[in-house]
Amino acid sequence: MKFDRRRGKRWGKKHSAMAVFLSVVLLALCACQEHNGDVPSPLDEIPLPPQYELVSGDSSSLNYTPWYIHSFGIEGPEGTGIGGGGSNVWPAHEDGRPSEGGGMCCTRVPAVWQPELRLTVRWFVEKKLDGKTPGYWYKAENVKIAKYGRVAAGVWAIFLPGDRVRIMVADGTHDGGNNVNERPADNDPYIAQGEIDHEWNRLYR
């Protein structure tokens, strides 16, 4: 234990540690000034989450399958408000033309396309319209949406053979894969594979 004659106090280990700490802080401040304030902040490297400004569009559907689809739902990430759904759509016509269902209000999507957005789509299919055989819920996860511009013609769920689905935001253009008048190609990267949704079939079937 040292004695500080000027203050008439004893200078203990606690005060010595404080002096060392203050010295380190002063040296750090001097070093920052030598770099002219160009030292990057760790916060600059943390990506900010996307801000979703939503718009609403009618929920419509096209059915290229031979099955009757009773309803469908679209769900975005929790807390974003993205999602919606639509009503029933009949099987495709005998000549291969799709049946159309819609436009039910509403499905909400980002006003500006978000490339990282992933959706969950569920739909209830009745493959035997015999009045006795119940239908099943199907689910597709991590569904991507092709890049779109201004939301001009609503949101479309396009059902394809093989329990597949594609979500399309129609923006009034005939390019970029957002043309509802053209059937999506089989190798379209935005087509998602659906599977039996065991949870929903247990709860809601």
FIKOLZA-1660 file (N, C-alpha, C; in steps of 0.1 Angstrom, whole numbers, plus 5000, padded with zeros to 4 digits):
% residues 205
   i   px   py   pz ch aa at
   1 5008 4988 5000  A  M  N
   1 5000 5000 5000  A  M CA
   1 5009 5012 5000  A  M  C
   2 5007 5021 4990  A  K  N
   2 5015 5033 4989  A  K CA
   2 5007 5045 4995  A  K  C
   3 5014 5056 4998  A  F  N
   3 5008 5067 5005  A  F CA
   3 5010 5079 4996  A  F  C
   4 4999 5086 4992  A  D  N
   4 4999 5098 4983  A  D CA
   4 5000 5110 4992  A  D  C
   5 5013 5116 4993  A  R  N
   5 5015 5127 5002  A  R CA
   5 5006 5139 4998  A  R  C
   6 5004 5141 4985  A  R  N
   6 4996 5153 4981  A  R CA
   6 4982 5153 4985  A  R  C
   7 4976 5141 4985  A  R  N
   7 4962 5140 4988  A  R CA
   7 4960 5135 5002  A  R  C
   8 4970 5130 5008  A  G  N
   8 4969 5125 5022  A  G CA
   8 4961 5112 5022  A  G  C
   9 4962 5104 5011  A  K  N
   9 4954 5092 5010  A  K CA
   9 4964 5081 5007  A  K  C
  10 4959 5069 5011  A  R  N
  10 4967 5057 5007  A  R CA
  10 4963 5053 4993  A  R  C
  11 4972 5049 4984  A  W  N
  11 4970 5046 4970  A  W CA
  11 4970 5031 4969  A  W  C
  12 4959 5024 4968  A  G  N
  12 4958 5010 4968  A  G CA
  12 4958 5004 4955  A  G  C
  13 4956 4991 4954  A  K  N
  13 4956 4983 4942  A  K CA
  13 4944 4988 4933  A  K  C
  14 4933 4991 4939  A  K  N
  14 4921 4995 4931  A  K CA
  14 4924 5007 4923  A  K  C
  15 4930 5017 4930  A  H  N
  15 4933 5030 4923  A  H CA
  15 4944 5028 4912  A  H  C
  16 4953 5019 4915  A  S  N
  16 4964 5016 4905  A  S CA
  16 4958 5010 4892  A  S  C
  17 4948 5001 4894  A  A  N
  17 4942 4995 4883  A  A CA
  17 4934 5005 4874  A  A  C
  18 4928 5015 4881  A  M  N
  18 4920 5025 4875  A  M CA
  18 4930 5034 4866  A  M  C
  19 4941 5037 4872  A  A  N
  19 4951 5045 4865  A  A CA
  19 4956 5038 4852  A  A  C
  20 4958 5025 4853  A  V  N
  20 4962 5018 4841  A  V CA
  20 4951 5018 4831  A  V  C
  21 4939 5016 4835  A  F  N
  21 4928 5016 4825  A  F CA
  21 4926 5029 4818  A  F  C
  22 4928 5040 4825  A  L  N
  22 4927 5053 4819  A  L CA
  22 4938 5056 4809  A  L  C
  23 4950 5050 4813  A  S  N
  23 4961 5052 4804  A  S CA
  23 4959 5045 4790  A  S  C
  24 4953 5033 4791  A  V  N
  24 4950 5025 4779  A  V CA
  24 4940 5032 4771  A  V  C
  25 4929 5038 4777  A  V  N
  25 4919 5045 4769  A  V CA
  25 4925 5057 4762  A  V  C
  26 4934 5065 4769  A  L  N
  26 4940 5076 4763  A  L CA
  26 4949 5072 4751  A  L  C
  27 4956 5061 4752  A  L  N
  27 4965 5057 4741  A  L CA
  27 4956 5053 4729  A  L  C
  28 4945 5047 4732  A  A  N
  28 4936 5042 4721  A  A CA
  28 4930 5054 4714  A  A  C
  29 4927 5065 4721  A  L  N
  29 4921 5077 4715  A  L CA
  29 4932 5084 4706  A  L  C
  30 4944 5084 4711  A  C  N
  30 4955 5090 4703  A  C CA
  30 4957 5082 4690  A  C  C
  31 4956 5069 4691  A  A  N
  31 4958 5060 4679  A  A CA
  31 4947 5063 4669  A  A  C
  32 4935 5065 4674  A  C  N
  32 4924 5068 4665  A  C CA
  32 4926 5081 4657  A  C  C
  33 4931 5091 4665  A  Q  N
  33 4934 5104 4658  A  Q CA
  33 4944 5103 4648  A  Q  C
  34 4954 5094 4650  A  E  N
  34 4965 5093 4640  A  E CA
  34 4960 5087 4627  A  E  C
  35 4949 5079 4628  A  H  N
  35 4943 5073 4616  A  H CA
  35 4933 5082 4609  A  H  C
  36 4932 5095 4614  A  N  N
  36 4923 5105 4608  A  N CA
  36 4908 5100 4608  A  N  C
  37 4904 5092 4617  A  G  N
  37 4890 5088 4618  A  G CA
  37 4886 5078 4608  A  G  C
  38 4895 5071 4601  A  D  N
  38 4892 5062 4591  A  D CA
  38 4891 5047 4596  A  D  C
  39 4891 5046 4609  A  V  N
  39 4890 5032 4614  A  V CA
  39 4876 5027 4612  A  V  C
  40 4874 5016 4605  A  P  N
  40 4861 5011 4603  A  P CA
  40 4854 5006 4615  A  P  C
  41 4841 5008 4617  A  S  N
  41 4834 5003 4628  A  S CA
  41 4829 4989 4625  A  S  C
  42 4830 4980 4636  A  P  N
  42 4824 4966 4634  A  P CA
  42 4810 4966 4629  A  P  C
  43 4802 4977 4633  A  L  N
  43 4788 4977 4630  A  L CA
  43 4786 4979 4615  A  L  C
  44 4796 4984 4608  A  D  N
  44 4795 4986 4593  A  D CA
  44 4794 4973 4586  A  D  C
  45 4799 4962 4592  A  E  N
  45 4799 4949 4586  A  E CA
  45 4787 4941 4588  A  E  C
  46 4778 4945 4597  A  I  N
  46 4766 4938 4600  A  I CA
  46 4755 4942 4590  A  I  C
  47 4750 4932 4582  A  P  N
  47 4739 4935 4573  A  P CA
  47 4726 4938 4580  A  P  C
  48 4719 4948 4575  A  L  N
  48 4706 4952 4581  A  L CA
  48 4695 4943 4575  A  L  C
  49 4685 4939 4582  A  P  N
  49 4674 4931 4576  A  P CA
  49 4666 4940 4566  A  P  C
  50 4661 4933 4556  A  P  N
  50 4653 4940 4546  A  P CA
  50 4640 4946 4552  A  P  C
  51 4637 4958 4547  A  Q  N
  51 4625 4964 4552  A  Q CA
  51 4614 4962 4541  A  Q  C
  52 4603 4955 4545  A  Y  N
  52 4593 4951 4535  A  Y CA
  52 4582 4961 4535  A  Y  C
  53 4581 4969 4525  A  E  N
  53 4569 4977 4522  A  E CA
  53 4559 4969 4514  A  E  C
  54 4548 4966 4519  A  L  N
  54 4539 4957 4512  A  L CA
  54 4528 4963 4504  A  L  C
  55 4524 4956 4493  A  V  N
  55 4513 4960 4485  A  V CA
  55 4504 4948 4484  A  V  C
  56 4491 4950 4482  A  S  N
  56 4481 4940 4481  A  S CA
  56 4477 4938 4466  A  S  C
  57 4475 4925 4463  A  G  N
  57 4470 4922 4449  A  G CA
  57 4460 4910 4450  A  G  C
  58 4451 4909 4440  A  D  N
  58 4442 4898 4440  A  D CA
  58 4449 4885 4440  A  D  C
  59 4443 4875 4447  A  S  N
  59 4448 4861 4447  A  S CA
  59 4441 4853 4436  A  S  C
  60 4448 4849 4426  A  S  N
  60 4443 4841 4415  A  S CA
  60 4451 4828 4413  A  S  C
  61 4445 4819 4405  A  S  N
  61 4452 4806 4403  A  S CA
  61 4450 4801 4389  A  S  C
  62 4459 4793 4385  A  L  N
  62 4458 4785 4373  A  L CA
  62 4461 4771 4376  A  L  C
  63 4452 4762 4371  A  N  N
  63 4454 4748 4374  A  N CA
  63 4456 4740 4362  A  N  C
  64 4468 4735 4360  A  Y  N
  64 4472 4726 4349  A  Y CA
  64 4471 4711 4352  A  Y  C
  65 4466 4708 4364  A  T  N
  65 4465 4694 4369  A  T CA
  65 4452 4688 4366  A  T  C
  66 4450 4675 4366  A  P  N
  66 4437 4669 4364  A  P CA
  66 4429 4668 4377  A  P  C
  67 4434 4675 4388  A  W  N
  67 4427 4674 4401  A  W CA
  67 4420 4687 4405  A  W  C
  68 4410 4686 4413  A  Y  N
  68 4403 4697 4418  A  Y CA
  68 4410 4702 4430  A  Y  C
  69 4413 4716 4431  A  I  N
  69 4419 4722 4442  A  I CA
  69 4409 4731 4449  A  I  C
  70 4407 4727 4462  A  H  N
  70 4396 4734 4469  A  H CA
  70 4400 4748 4474  A  H  C
  71 4413 4750 4478  A  S  N
  71 4418 4763 4483  A  S CA
  71 4433 4762 4484  A  S  C
  72 4439 4774 4485  A  F  N
  72 4453 4775 4487  A  F CA
  72 4457 4787 4496  A  F  C
  73 4469 4786 4502  A  G  N
  73 4473 4797 4511  A  G CA
  73 4488 4799 4508  A  G  C
  74 4492 4812 4510  A  I  N
  74 4506 4816 4508  A  I CA
  74 4510 4823 4521  A  I  C
  75 4522 4819 4526  A  E  N
  75 4527 4824 4539  A  E CA
  75 4541 4828 4538  A  E  C
  76 4544 4841 4542  A  G  N
  76 4558 4846 4542  A  G CA
  76 4564 4844 4555  A  G  C
  77 4577 4849 4557  A  P  N
  77 4583 4848 4570  A  P CA
  77 4575 4854 4581  A  P  C
  78 4576 4848 4593  A  E  N
  78 4569 4853 4604  A  E CA
  78 4572 4867 4607  A  E  C
  79 4561 4875 4609  A  G  N
  79 4563 4889 4613  A  G CA
  79 4564 4899 4601  A  G  C
  80 4564 4894 4589  A  T  N
  80 4565 4903 4577  A  T CA
  80 4552 4907 4572  A  T  C
  81 4541 4900 4575  A  G  N
  81 4528 4903 4570  A  G CA
  81 4526 4898 4556  A  G  C
  82 4536 4892 4550  A  I  N
  82 4534 4887 4536  A  I CA
  82 4526 4874 4536  A  I  C
  83 4516 4874 4526  A  G  N
  83 4508 4862 4525  A  G CA
  83 4494 4865 4521  A  G  C
  84 4486 4854 4520  A  G  N
  84 4473 4855 4516  A  G CA
  84 4468 4841 4511  A  G  C
  85 4459 4841 4501  A  G  N
  85 4454 4829 4497  A  G CA
  85 4442 4830 4487  A  G  C
  86 4437 4819 4482  A  G  N
  86 4427 4820 4472  A  G CA
  86 4417 4808 4473  A  G  C
  87 4407 4809 4465  A  S  N
  87 4396 4799 4466  A  S CA
  87 4398 4787 4456  A  S  C
  88 4388 4780 4454  A  N  N
  88 4389 4768 4446  A  N CA
  88 4391 4770 4431  A  N  C
  89 4397 4760 4425  A  V  N
  89 4399 4760 4410  A  V CA
  89 4397 4746 4405  A  V  C
  90 4390 4745 4393  A  W  N
  90 4386 4732 4388  A  W CA
  90 4398 4726 4380  A  W  C
  91 4397 4713 4377  A  P  N
  91 4408 4707 4370  A  P CA
  91 4410 4713 4356  A  P  C
  92 4422 4711 4350  A  A  N
  92 4425 4716 4337  A  A CA
  92 4415 4711 4326  A  A  C
  93 4413 4718 4316  A  H  N
  93 4404 4714 4305  A  H CA
  93 4410 4702 4297  A  H  C
  94 4402 4695 4290  A  E  N
  94 4406 4683 4283  A  E CA
  94 4417 4686 4273  A  E  C
  95 4417 4698 4267  A  D  N
  95 4426 4702 4257  A  D CA
  95 4439 4707 4263  A  D  C
  96 4441 4706 4276  A  G  N
  96 4453 4711 4283  A  G CA
  96 4453 4725 4288  A  G  C
  97 4443 4733 4284  A  R  N
  97 4442 4746 4289  A  R CA
  97 4440 4746 4304  A  R  C
  98 4446 4756 4311  A  P  N
  98 4443 4756 4326  A  P CA
  98 4430 4761 4330  A  P  C
  99 4424 4757 4340  A  S  N
  99 4413 4763 4346  A  S CA
  99 4418 4775 4355  A  S  C
 100 4410 4785 4356  A  E  N
 100 4414 4797 4363  A  E CA
 100 4405 4799 4375  A  E  C
 101 4411 4803 4386  A  G  N
 101 4403 4806 4398  A  G CA
 101 4408 4820 4403  A  G  C
 102 4399 4827 4409  A  G  N
 102 4402 4841 4414  A  G CA
 102 4391 4850 4411  A  G  C
 103 4394 4863 4411  A  G  N
 103 4405 4870 4419  A  G CA
 103 4399 4873 4433  A  G  C
 104 4404 4866 4442  A  M  N
 104 4400 4868 4456  A  M CA
 104 4409 4877 4463  A  M  C
 105 4404 4886 4471  A  C  N
 105 4413 4895 4478  A  C CA
 105 4417 4889 4492  A  C  C
 106 4430 4890 4495  A  C  N
 106 4441 4896 4487  A  C CA
 106 4453 4888 4492  A  C  C
 107 4464 4890 4485  A  T  N
 107 4477 4885 4489  A  T CA
 107 4487 4897 4490  A  T  C
 108 4494 4898 4501  A  R  N
 108 4503 4909 4503  A  R CA
 108 4518 4904 4500  A  R  C
 109 4525 4912 4491  A  V  N
 109 4538 4909 4488  A  V CA
 109 4546 4922 4489  A  V  C
 110 4560 4921 4489  A  P  N
 110 4568 4933 4490  A  P CA
 110 4566 4942 4477  A  P  C
 111 4565 4955 4479  A  A  N
 111 4564 4964 4467  A  A CA
 111 4576 4963 4458  A  A  C
 112 4588 4960 4464  A  V  N
 112 4600 4959 4457  A  V CA
 112 4605 4944 4459  A  V  C
 113 4608 4938 4448  A  W  N
 113 4612 4924 4448  A  W CA
 113 4624 4921 4457  A  W  C
 114 4622 4911 4466  A  Q  N
 114 4633 4907 4475  A  Q CA
 114 4638 4894 4471  A  Q  C
 115 4651 4893 4466  A  P  N
 115 4656 4881 4461  A  P CA
 115 4657 4870 4472  A  P  C
 116 4659 4874 4484  A  E  N
 116 4661 4864 4495  A  E CA
 116 4647 4858 4501  A  E  C
 117 4636 4864 4496  A  L  N
 117 4623 4860 4502  A  L CA
 117 4620 4845 4498  A  L  C
 118 4615 4838 4508  A  R  N
 118 4610 4824 4506  A  R CA
 118 4596 4823 4513  A  R  C
 119 4588 4816 4505  A  L  N
 119 4574 4814 4509  A  L CA
 119 4571 4800 4512  A  L  C
 120 4560 4798 4520  A  T  N
 120 4554 4785 4521  A  T CA
 120 4540 4785 4515  A  T  C
 121 4538 4775 4507  A  V  N
 121 4525 4774 4500  A  V CA
 121 4518 4761 4504  A  V  C
 122 4505 4762 4507  A  R  N
 122 4497 4750 4510  A  R CA
 122 4485 4750 4502  A  R  C
 123 4481 4738 4497  A  W  N
 123 4468 4737 4489  A  W CA
 123 4462 4724 4492  A  W  C
 124 4448 4724 4491  A  F  N
 124 4440 4712 4495  A  F CA
 124 4435 4706 4481  A  F  C
 125 4439 4694 4479  A  V  N
 125 4436 4687 4466  A  V CA
 125 4426 4676 4468  A  V  C
 126 4416 4675 4460  A  E  N
 126 4408 4663 4459  A  E CA
 126 4410 4656 4446  A  E  C
 127 4417 4645 4447  A  K  N
 127 4420 4637 4435  A  K CA
 127 4410 4627 4431  A  K  C
 128 4400 4624 4440  A  K  N
 128 4389 4616 4436  A  K CA
 128 4376 4623 4440  A  K  C
 129 4369 4628 4430  A  L  N
 129 4357 4635 4433  A  L CA
 129 4345 4625 4433  A  L  C
 130 4345 4616 4442  A  D  N
 130 4335 4605 4443  A  D CA
 130 4325 4608 4454  A  D  C
 131 4327 4619 4462  A  G  N
 131 4319 4622 4473  A  G CA
 131 4322 4614 4485  A  G  C
 132 4332 4605 4485  A  K  N
 132 4335 4597 4496  A  K CA
 132 4350 4598 4500  A  K  C
 133 4359 4600 4490  A  T  N
 133 4373 4600 4493  A  T CA
 133 4377 4614 4497  A  T  C
 134 4383 4616 4509  A  P  N
 134 4387 4630 4513  A  P CA
 134 4399 4634 4505  A  P  C
 135 4401 4647 4505  A  G  N
 135 4413 4653 4499  A  G CA
 135 4424 4653 4509  A  G  C
 136 4435 4659 4504  A  Y  N
 136 4447 4660 4512  A  Y CA
 136 4454 4674 4511  A  Y  C
 137 4460 4679 4521  A  W  N
 137 4467 4691 4521  A  W CA
 137 4482 4688 4516  A  W  C
 138 4486 4696 4507  A  Y  N
 138 4500 4696 4502  A  Y CA
 138 4507 4708 4507  A  Y  C
 139 4521 4707 4508  A  K  N
 139 4529 4719 4512  A  K CA
 139 4542 4719 4504  A  K  C
 140 4545 4732 4500  A  A  N
 140 4558 4734 4494  A  A CA
 140 4565 4745 4502  A  A  C
 141 4577 4743 4506  A  E  N
 141 4585 4753 4514  A  E CA
 141 4596 4759 4506  A  E  C
 142 4601 4770 4511  A  N  N
 142 4613 4777 4504  A  N CA
 142 4610 4780 4490  A  N  C
 143 4597 4785 4487  A  V  N
 143 4593 4788 4474  A  V CA
 143 4598 4802 4470  A  V  C
 144 4606 4803 4459  A  K  N
 144 4611 4816 4455  A  K CA
 144 4601 4823 4445  A  K  C
 145 4603 4836 4443  A  I  N
 145 4595 4843 4433  A  I CA
 145 4604 4850 4423  A  I  C
 146 4601 4849 4411  A  A  N
 146 4609 4855 4400  A  A CA
 146 4608 4870 4402  A  A  C
 147 4619 4877 4397  A  K  N
 147 4620 4891 4398  A  K CA
 147 4608 4898 4391  A  K  C
 148 4602 4908 4398  A  Y  N
 148 4591 4915 4392  A  Y CA
 148 4592 4930 4394  A  Y  C
 149 4585 4937 4386  A  G  N
 149 4585 4952 4387  A  G CA
 149 4573 4956 4395  A  G  C
 150 4565 4965 4389  A  R  N
 150 4553 4970 4396  A  R CA
 150 4543 4959 4396  A  R  C
 151 4537 4957 4408  A  V  N
 151 4526 4947 4409  A  V CA
 151 4514 4952 4402  A  V  C
 152 4511 4946 4390  A  A  N
 152 4500 4951 4382  A  A CA
 152 4488 4942 4380  A  A  C
 153 4490 4929 4381  A  A  N
 153 4479 4920 4379  A  A CA
 153 4478 4909 4390  A  A  C
 154 4482 4913 4402  A  G  N
 154 4480 4904 4413  A  G CA
 154 4490 4893 4415  A  G  C
 155 4487 4884 4424  A  V  N
 155 4496 4872 4427  A  V CA
 155 4489 4860 4423  A  V  C
 156 4496 4851 4416  A  W  N
 156 4490 4839 4410  A  W CA
 156 4497 4826 4416  A  W  C
 157 4489 4817 4419  A  A  N
 157 4494 4803 4423  A  A CA
 157 4491 4795 4411  A  A  C
 158 4502 4789 4405  A  I  N
 158 4501 4781 4393  A  I CA
 158 4504 4767 4397  A  I  C
 159 4494 4758 4396  A  F  N
 159 4495 4744 4400  A  F CA
 159 4498 4735 4387  A  F  C
 160 4508 4727 4389  A  L  N
 160 4513 4719 4378  A  L CA
 160 4513 4704 4381  A  L  C
 161 4512 4695 4371  A  P  N
 161 4512 4681 4374  A  P CA
 161 4524 4677 4382  A  P  C
 162 4523 4666 4390  A  G  N
 162 4534 4662 4399  A  G CA
 162 4534 4669 4412  A  G  C
 163 4522 4675 4416  A  D  N
 163 4521 4682 4429  A  D CA
 163 4531 4693 4430  A  D  C
 164 4533 4701 4420  A  R  N
 164 4542 4712 4419  A  R CA
 164 4534 4725 4419  A  R  C
 165 4541 4736 4423  A  V  N
 165 4534 4749 4423  A  V CA
 165 4545 4760 4420  A  V  C
 166 4540 4770 4414  A  R  N
 166 4548 4782 4411  A  R CA
 166 4540 4795 4415  A  R  C
 167 4546 4803 4423  A  I  N
 167 4540 4816 4427  A  I CA
 167 4545 4827 4418  A  I  C
 168 4536 4834 4411  A  M  N
 168 4540 4844 4402  A  M CA
 168 4533 4858 4406  A  M  C
 169 4542 4868 4406  A  V  N
 169 4536 4882 4408  A  V CA
 169 4536 4888 4394  A  V  C
 170 4524 4889 4388  A  A  N
 170 4522 4895 4375  A  A CA
 170 4525 4910 4375  A  A  C
 171 4534 4914 4367  A  D  N
 171 4538 4928 4367  A  D CA
 171 4534 4935 4354  A  D  C
 172 4526 4929 4345  A  G  N
 172 4522 4935 4333  A  G CA
 172 4532 4934 4322  A  G  C
 173 4543 4927 4323  A  T  N
 173 4552 4924 4313  A  T CA
 173 4551 4910 4308  A  T  C
 174 4557 4908 4296  A  H  N
 174 4557 4894 4291  A  H CA
 174 4571 4888 4291  A  H  C
 175 4580 4894 4299  A  D  N
 175 4593 4888 4300  A  D CA
 175 4596 4886 4315  A  D  C
 176 4607 4880 4318  A  G  N
 176 4611 4877 4332  A  G CA
 176 4603 4866 4339  A  G  C
 177 4596 4858 4331  A  G  N
 177 4588 4847 4336  A  G CA
 177 4576 4851 4344  A  G  C
 178 4570 4863 4341  A  N  N
 178 4558 4867 4349  A  N CA
 178 4546 4869 4340  A  N  C
 179 4545 4861 4330  A  N  N
 179 4534 4861 4320  A  N CA
 179 4525 4850 4323  A  N  C
 180 4513 4853 4328  A  V  N
 180 4503 4843 4332  A  V CA
 180 4497 4836 4319  A  V  C
 181 4500 4842 4307  A  N  N
 181 4494 4836 4295  A  N CA
 181 4503 4824 4290  A  N  C
 182 4514 4822 4296  A  E  N
 182 4523 4812 4291  A  E CA
 182 4525 4802 4303  A  E  C
 183 4524 4789 4299  A  R  N
 183 4527 4779 4309  A  R CA
 183 4542 4779 4313  A  R  C
 184 4545 4778 4326  A  P  N
 184 4559 4777 4330  A  P CA
 184 4566 4765 4324  A  P  C
 185 4578 4767 4320  A  A  N
 185 4586 4755 4315  A  A CA
 185 4589 4745 4326  A  A  C
 186 4591 4733 4322  A  D  N
 186 4593 4723 4332  A  D CA
 186 4606 4725 4340  A  D  C
 187 4615 4732 4334  A  N  N
 187 4628 4735 4341  A  N CA
 187 4628 4748 4347  A  N  C
 188 4617 4754 4349  A  D  N
 188 4616 4768 4355  A  D CA
 188 4621 4767 4369  A  D  C
 189 4631 4775 4373  A  P  N
 189 4637 4774 4386  A  P CA
 189 4628 4778 4398  A  P  C
 190 4617 4784 4394  A  Y  N
 190 4608 4789 4405  A  Y CA
 190 4596 4780 4407  A  Y  C
 191 4597 4768 4401  A  I  N
 191 4587 4758 4404  A  I CA
 191 4591 4750 4416  A  I  C
 192 4582 4749 4426  A  A  N
 192 4586 4742 4438  A  A CA
 192 4578 4728 4439  A  A  C
 193 4585 4719 4445  A  Q  N
 193 4579 4705 4446  A  Q CA
 193 4571 4705 4459  A  Q  C
 194 4558 4700 4458  A  G  N
 194 4550 4699 4470  A  G CA
 194 4550 4685 4476  A  G  C
 195 4547 4684 4488  A  E  N
 195 4546 4671 4495  A  E CA
 195 4534 4670 4504  A  E  C
 196 4530 4659 4508  A  I  N
 196 4519 4657 4517  A  I CA
 196 4522 4665 4530  A  I  C
 197 4513 4673 4534  A  D  N
 197 4515 4680 4547  A  D CA
 197 4508 4672 4558  A  D  C
 198 4517 4664 4565  A  H  N
 198 4511 4655 4575  A  H CA
 198 4505 4663 4587  A  H  C
 199 4511 4674 4590  A  E  N
 199 4506 4681 4602  A  E CA
 199 4492 4687 4599  A  E  C
 200 4491 4693 4588  A  W  N
 200 4478 4699 4585  A  W CA
 200 4467 4689 4582  A  W  C
 201 4471 4678 4576  A  N  N
 201 4461 4667 4574  A  N CA
 201 4456 4661 4587  A  N  C
 202 4465 4661 4597  A  R  N
 202 4461 4656 4610  A  R CA
 202 4452 4666 4617  A  R  C
 203 4455 4679 4615  A  L  N
 203 4447 4689 4622  A  L CA
 203 4434 4694 4615  A  L  C
 204 4435 4694 4602  A  Y  N
 204 4424 4701 4595  A  Y CA
 204 4417 4692 4585  A  Y  C
 205 4421 4680 4583  A  R  N
 205 4414 4672 4573  A  R CA
 205 4402 4665 4579  A  R  C
% end
